[in-house]
Amino acid sequence: MTQKGVQLDRETFSCSICLYLLKDPVTIPCGHSYCMNCIKGYWDIEEKICSCPQCRQTFTPRPVLVKNTMLADLVEELKKTGLQAAPADHCYAGPEDVACDVCTGRKMKAVKSCLVCLASYCEEHLQPHYDSPPLKKHKLVEPSTKLQENICSRHDEVMKMFCRTDQQSICYLCPVDEHKGHHTVSAAAERTERQRELEVSRLNIQQRIQDREKDVKLLQQEVEAINQSAHKTMEHSEKIFTELIHVIQKRSSDVKQQIRSQLETEVSRVKELQEKLEQEITELKRKDAELKQLSHTEDHIQFLHNYPSLSALSESTHSSSINIRPLRYFEDVTAAVSELREKLQDILREERTNISLTVTEVDVLLSPPEPKTRAGFLKYSQEITLDPNTAHTWLLLSEGRRKVTQMNQQQSYSDHPHRFTNRFQVLSRESLTGRCYWEVEWRGVYVAVAYKNISRAGNECCFGHNDKSWALKCHNNLFTFLYNKIRTPVSGPRSSRVGVYLDHRAGILSFYSVSETMTLLHRVQTTFTQPLYAGLCLYYDFGNSAELIKLK
């Protein structure tokens, strides 16, 4: 028995009241058959008038119901073959289904919709479209409840054209009146054009998915590298602190705790960005699936109707690639701890050491963009003091070691290998890594940053005259940038205060003229290989001074 025949038998021997195979079938005088209990219950509700639920013929008096043994035997035979009545929602149209437009009474599910007839058909009523030559030419699509949207509301004709001027579907009569003179094409031609755009959008999405998956993989490697660097640094620090025994035991514990805290912070930041990228990948895949489903839509009008809302592709909230810097996450900590071992006596006399500063400024992820306002820069303000062990002997440091003044006689400084001897220069005590900002009030000065191993004697020690320092010369309201003896003229507004922004990890050094507004004077983009120190160099003019402004 074929599937079609099975379906026919099921319908023939099903009760139209309960929709299941007949149970104790009875045939009433009009010839229709029902389950005995079903028709009894139906007539009990009707009370005085007995009628057929299908043809509405009435019977007086109430017929005596007798089991139809032949029908009962046939039903039992069907049961023996394993056939059961199909559930109602497998045959008939439910609230969410497309109903057959031809069926009367309870409508069957539609299996196809015709774009020419603008009607939907169940399997039985669709058959003429397969058998009749004229109907075979009709366009059949998946069942749709939106066929009426294909009808022009003005002319009541099927819309088979598209107006590119007004970006809407139209019928063949529309170009005669309200769309006269407009650029019109067939719906099929417009669909072809939009289909090409759709494919380009899908390719872009797929490329972005690949890029994001690559970024996620990079971030996973970044997490592993951060962990390895952090653990290696902790092991090295532990070895050095063990050698120093009780003297710096407390500091050793502090450094380890700071590293762990920074490790947790930076790993969390990496994973947060990784999660956002994975969310974007999921959203892009969802968008791709929607576009794929739209690309398979056979109805041109529906395609054009839905295309504008689905084709728009949101801009990525993230960069197109993850810029991973060289792996130097906690090496500055190691350098600072090694320096502590070499200069234990000096460090013990200071309340703060380079270790704590270095740890708190370790940056293990992408640097944020450079601030645009002074308030933004102040978030990175760094407390900086001057190191008397580096000051030229004719320079006087203030009590708070923030201001330096050129004197006409030598100061009583003790000998020190880090002291500048040929230039009126001084370096900060604190090393600068990560993101820092500070301001200098000047009167004839070089505002600079330098590596600690810059020369302390000869012409090579002058800020900006070597490859270990970068300097902005400020004199008579004129500015010049110097690096490795190369001079670059700088123009900017007159101001007695210079702001310096450093993003050590990103290799950015910027000098600003600070007044009511901030004006960029010069920006350097390079790679810093060591911690930097703020530097000041005064002109040979007694009374010249410069001061590191306290910003916090």
TASUL-V679540 format. One line per field, one symbol per residue. ss: DSSP state (a for helix, b for strand, c for the rest). psi: psi as a letter, one per 30 degrees, with the letter a starting at -180 (. if undefined). A space follows every 50 residues. Layout:
ss: ???
psi: ???
//
This chain:
ss: ccaaaaaaaaaacbccccccbcccbbbcccccbbbaaaaaaaaaaacccb bccccccbbcccccccbcaaaaaaaaaaaacccccccaaaabccccccbc cccccccbbccbbbccccbbbcaaaaaaaaacaaaacccbbcccccaaaa bccccccbccbbbccccbbbcccaaacccccccbbbaaaaaaaaaaaaaa aaaaaaaaaaaaaaaaaaaaaaaaaaaaaaaaaaaaaaaaaaaaccccaa aaaaaaaaaaaaaaaaaaaaaaaaaaaaaaaaaaaaaaaaaaaaacccca aaaaaaaaaaacccccccccccccccccccaaaaaaaaaaaacaaaaacc cccaaaaaaacccccccccccccaaaaaccbccccbccccccccbbbccc ccbbbbccccccccccccccccccbbbbcccbccbbbbbbbbbcbbbbbb bcccccccaaacccccccbbbbbbbccbbbbbbccbbbbbccccccbbbb bbbccccbbbbbbbcccbbbbbbbbccccccbbbbbbbccccccbbbbcc cc
psi: kleeeeeeeeeegkkfefglkkkikkklfffkklkeeeeeeeeeefcekk lkfefgklkkakkkkkkjeeeeeeeeeeeefgklkkkeffelkaeglklk feklbkklkkflkkfefhlkkleeffefffekeefffljkllkkggefff kkfefhlkjglkjfefhlkllffefecfgkfljklleeeeeeeeeeeeee eeeeeeeeeeeeeeeeeeeeeeeeeeeeeeeeeeeeeeeefeefbfegee eeeeeeeeeeeeeeeeeeeeeeeeeeeeeeeeeeeeeeeeeeeeffkfje eeeeefeefffkjkkkgllflkjklkjhegfeeeeeeeeeeeheeeeffk eklfeeeeefgkjgakkllklfleeeeffgkkjklkjfffkkfgkkkleg hfkkkklglkliklkkfgkkffkilkllekljlbklklkkkliilkklkl lfgkkfllfffkkfglgglkkjkjkhgkkkkkkhgkkjkkkllkkgkkkk kkjeefhkjkkkkkbflkkkekkkjajkflklkkkkkklijkfklkkjkj f.
//
